[in-house]
Amino acid sequence: MKITPTVAGSRPASTSSGTQRAAKASVVSSSAAPATADEVTQAGLQAAQQSLNDARSEVDYDKVAQMQAALSAGTLSVDPDQLAGDMLNFFRQ
């Protein structure tokens, strides 16, 4: 799952065309009145939830459990320089 930054007040971009259609359909009403901020926010939340639901198949739950156990046991070792470098490389892509 790729996370992209958004501007405050805008809807998150979705990679699923079905999600985009569902979000647009929930914002567009039968009249020509512009969508309210609540409708746009709700559509954005629905799109984000659908994106999260779609991404669940990509989660390695065994790895998550291992990381949680290491955090709980205090045995997780982090190299801050390596972490910073990896983060920079991720966001440069």
C-alpha atoms as an extended CHARMM CRD file, in Angstrom:
* protein
*
        93  EXT
         1         1  MET       CA              0.0000000000        0.0000000000        0.0000000000  PROA      1               0.0000000000
         2         2  LYS       CA              1.3960000000        3.3630000000       -0.9660000000  PROA      2               0.0000000000
         3         3  ILE       CA              0.5840000000        6.3760000000        1.1790000000  PROA      3               0.0000000000
         4         4  THR       CA              0.5660000000        9.7310000000       -0.5630000000  PROA      4               0.0000000000
         5         5  PRO       CA              0.4220000000       13.1170000000        1.1460000000  PROA      5               0.0000000000
         6         6  THR       CA             -2.7510000000       15.1470000000        0.7210000000  PROA      6               0.0000000000
         7         7  VAL       CA             -3.6340000000       18.7860000000        1.1380000000  PROA      7               0.0000000000
         8         8  ALA       CA             -5.8360000000       19.5730000000        4.1380000000  PROA      8               0.0000000000
         9         9  GLY       CA             -9.4850000000       19.3680000000        3.1630000000  PROA      9               0.0000000000
        10        10  SER       CA             -8.9420000000       17.2600000000        0.0640000000  PROA      10              0.0000000000
        11        11  ARG       CA             -9.9620000000       13.6800000000       -0.4290000000  PROA      11              0.0000000000
        12        12  PRO       CA             -7.2200000000       11.0590000000       -0.4440000000  PROA      12              0.0000000000
        13        13  ALA       CA             -6.3540000000        9.6750000000       -3.8540000000  PROA      13              0.0000000000
        14        14  SER       CA             -7.4950000000        6.1370000000       -4.3940000000  PROA      14              0.0000000000
        15        15  THR       CA             -5.8860000000        3.5460000000       -6.6250000000  PROA      15              0.0000000000
        16        16  SER       CA             -9.1680000000        1.7290000000       -7.1240000000  PROA      16              0.0000000000
        17        17  SER       CA            -11.4840000000        3.0640000000       -9.8120000000  PROA      17              0.0000000000
        18        18  GLY       CA            -14.4320000000        1.4320000000       -8.0560000000  PROA      18              0.0000000000
        19        19  THR       CA            -13.5750000000        3.3080000000       -4.8900000000  PROA      19              0.0000000000
        20        20  GLN       CA            -13.3920000000        6.5660000000       -6.8120000000  PROA      20              0.0000000000
        21        21  ARG       CA            -16.7810000000        5.9170000000       -8.3830000000  PROA      21              0.0000000000
        22        22  ALA       CA            -18.2930000000        5.0820000000       -4.9910000000  PROA      22              0.0000000000
        23        23  ALA       CA            -16.8330000000        8.2240000000       -3.4330000000  PROA      23              0.0000000000
        24        24  LYS       CA            -18.0570000000       10.4040000000       -6.2980000000  PROA      24              0.0000000000
        25        25  ALA       CA            -21.4790000000        8.7900000000       -6.2460000000  PROA      25              0.0000000000
        26        26  SER       CA            -21.8780000000        9.5130000000       -2.5470000000  PROA      26              0.0000000000
        27        27  VAL       CA            -20.9470000000       13.1750000000       -3.0800000000  PROA      27              0.0000000000
        28        28  VAL       CA            -23.0670000000       13.8050000000       -6.1610000000  PROA      28              0.0000000000
        29        29  SER       CA            -26.7350000000       14.2390000000       -5.3360000000  PROA      29              0.0000000000
        30        30  SER       CA            -29.7160000000       14.2800000000       -7.6490000000  PROA      30              0.0000000000
        31        31  SER       CA            -29.8130000000       18.0860000000       -7.5720000000  PROA      31              0.0000000000
        32        32  ALA       CA            -27.1380000000       20.4020000000       -8.9500000000  PROA      32              0.0000000000
        33        33  ALA       CA            -26.3400000000       21.7430000000       -5.4670000000  PROA      33              0.0000000000
        34        34  PRO       CA            -22.6330000000       21.6590000000       -4.5770000000  PROA      34              0.0000000000
        35        35  ALA       CA            -21.4920000000       19.0240000000       -2.1110000000  PROA      35              0.0000000000
        36        36  THR       CA            -21.1950000000       20.1000000000        1.4950000000  PROA      36              0.0000000000
        37        37  ALA       CA            -17.9670000000       19.7590000000        3.4280000000  PROA      37              0.0000000000
        38        38  ASP       CA            -19.5440000000       16.9080000000        5.4190000000  PROA      38              0.0000000000
        39        39  GLU       CA            -20.4160000000       15.0220000000        2.2150000000  PROA      39              0.0000000000
        40        40  VAL       CA            -16.8960000000       15.4590000000        0.8510000000  PROA      40              0.0000000000
        41        41  THR       CA            -15.3960000000       14.3600000000        4.1670000000  PROA      41              0.0000000000
        42        42  GLN       CA            -17.6830000000       11.3390000000        4.3300000000  PROA      42              0.0000000000
        43        43  ALA       CA            -16.8150000000       10.3700000000        0.7530000000  PROA      43              0.0000000000
        44        44  GLY       CA            -13.1070000000       10.7090000000        1.5630000000  PROA      44              0.0000000000
        45        45  LEU       CA            -13.4880000000        8.5400000000        4.6480000000  PROA      45              0.0000000000
        46        46  GLN       CA            -15.3650000000        5.9120000000        2.6650000000  PROA      46              0.0000000000
        47        47  ALA       CA            -12.6680000000        5.9060000000       -0.0200000000  PROA      47              0.0000000000
        48        48  ALA       CA             -9.9250000000        5.6070000000        2.6220000000  PROA      48              0.0000000000
        49        49  GLN       CA            -11.7550000000        2.7470000000        4.3580000000  PROA      49              0.0000000000
        50        50  GLN       CA            -12.1880000000        0.9090000000        1.0580000000  PROA      50              0.0000000000
        51        51  SER       CA             -8.5000000000        1.3950000000        0.2950000000  PROA      51              0.0000000000
        52        52  LEU       CA             -7.5840000000       -0.0460000000        3.6920000000  PROA      52              0.0000000000
        53        53  ASN       CA             -9.9240000000       -2.9920000000        3.1540000000  PROA      53              0.0000000000
        54        54  ASP       CA             -8.3310000000       -3.6650000000       -0.2430000000  PROA      54              0.0000000000
        55        55  ALA       CA             -4.8240000000       -3.5340000000        1.2610000000  PROA      55              0.0000000000
        56        56  ARG       CA             -5.5010000000       -6.0750000000        4.0200000000  PROA      56              0.0000000000
        57        57  SER       CA             -4.5600000000       -8.9050000000        1.6950000000  PROA      57              0.0000000000
        58        58  GLU       CA             -1.0780000000       -7.3630000000        1.4300000000  PROA      58              0.0000000000
        59        59  VAL       CA             -0.4120000000       -7.4710000000        5.1930000000  PROA      59              0.0000000000
        60        60  ASP       CA              2.0010000000      -10.1110000000        6.4930000000  PROA      60              0.0000000000
        61        61  TYR       CA              0.2700000000      -10.8520000000        9.8050000000  PROA      61              0.0000000000
        62        62  ASP       CA              3.0320000000      -13.2310000000       10.9420000000  PROA      62              0.0000000000
        63        63  LYS       CA              5.5700000000      -10.4210000000       10.5800000000  PROA      63              0.0000000000
        64        64  VAL       CA              3.2450000000       -8.0290000000       12.4370000000  PROA      64              0.0000000000
        65        65  ALA       CA              2.9790000000      -10.5180000000       15.3180000000  PROA      65              0.0000000000
        66        66  GLN       CA              6.7810000000      -10.8940000000       15.4150000000  PROA      66              0.0000000000
        67        67  MET       CA              7.2450000000       -7.1250000000       15.5480000000  PROA      67              0.0000000000
        68        68  GLN       CA              4.6290000000       -6.7500000000       18.2900000000  PROA      68              0.0000000000
        69        69  ALA       CA              6.3390000000       -9.4710000000       20.3370000000  PROA      69              0.0000000000
        70        70  ALA       CA              9.7500000000       -7.8190000000       19.8930000000  PROA      70              0.0000000000
        71        71  LEU       CA              8.3420000000       -4.4370000000       20.9310000000  PROA      71              0.0000000000
        72        72  SER       CA              6.6560000000       -5.9590000000       23.9940000000  PROA      72              0.0000000000
        73        73  ALA       CA              9.8210000000       -7.8180000000       25.0070000000  PROA      73              0.0000000000
        74        74  GLY       CA             12.0160000000       -4.7640000000       24.4720000000  PROA      74              0.0000000000
        75        75  THR       CA             14.2910000000       -6.7070000000       22.1370000000  PROA      75              0.0000000000
        76        76  LEU       CA             13.6980000000       -4.5830000000       19.0590000000  PROA      76              0.0000000000
        77        77  SER       CA             16.8880000000       -2.8310000000       18.0100000000  PROA      77              0.0000000000
        78        78  VAL       CA             16.6850000000        0.1590000000       15.6610000000  PROA      78              0.0000000000
        79        79  ASP       CA             19.5900000000        1.7970000000       13.8280000000  PROA      79              0.0000000000
        80        80  PRO       CA             18.4050000000        5.4210000000       13.5020000000  PROA      80              0.0000000000
        81        81  ASP       CA             20.8120000000        6.1960000000       10.6440000000  PROA      81              0.0000000000
        82        82  GLN       CA             19.6380000000        3.1790000000        8.6480000000  PROA      82              0.0000000000
        83        83  LEU       CA             15.9980000000        4.0230000000        9.3820000000  PROA      83              0.0000000000
        84        84  ALA       CA             16.4520000000        7.6380000000        8.2410000000  PROA      84              0.0000000000
        85        85  GLY       CA             18.1800000000        6.4990000000        5.0470000000  PROA      85              0.0000000000
        86        86  ASP       CA             15.4500000000        3.9770000000        4.2920000000  PROA      86              0.0000000000
        87        87  MET       CA             12.7660000000        6.6050000000        4.8600000000  PROA      87              0.0000000000
        88        88  LEU       CA             14.4940000000        9.0380000000        2.5080000000  PROA      88              0.0000000000
        89        89  ASN       CA             14.8420000000        6.3550000000       -0.1500000000  PROA      89              0.0000000000
        90        90  PHE       CA             11.1600000000        5.4130000000        0.1940000000  PROA      90              0.0000000000
        91        91  PHE       CA              9.9260000000        8.9860000000       -0.2860000000  PROA      91              0.0000000000
        92        92  ARG       CA             12.3110000000        9.6970000000       -3.1730000000  PROA      92              0.0000000000
        93        93  GLN       CA             10.6910000000        6.9600000000       -5.2590000000  PROA      93              0.0000000000
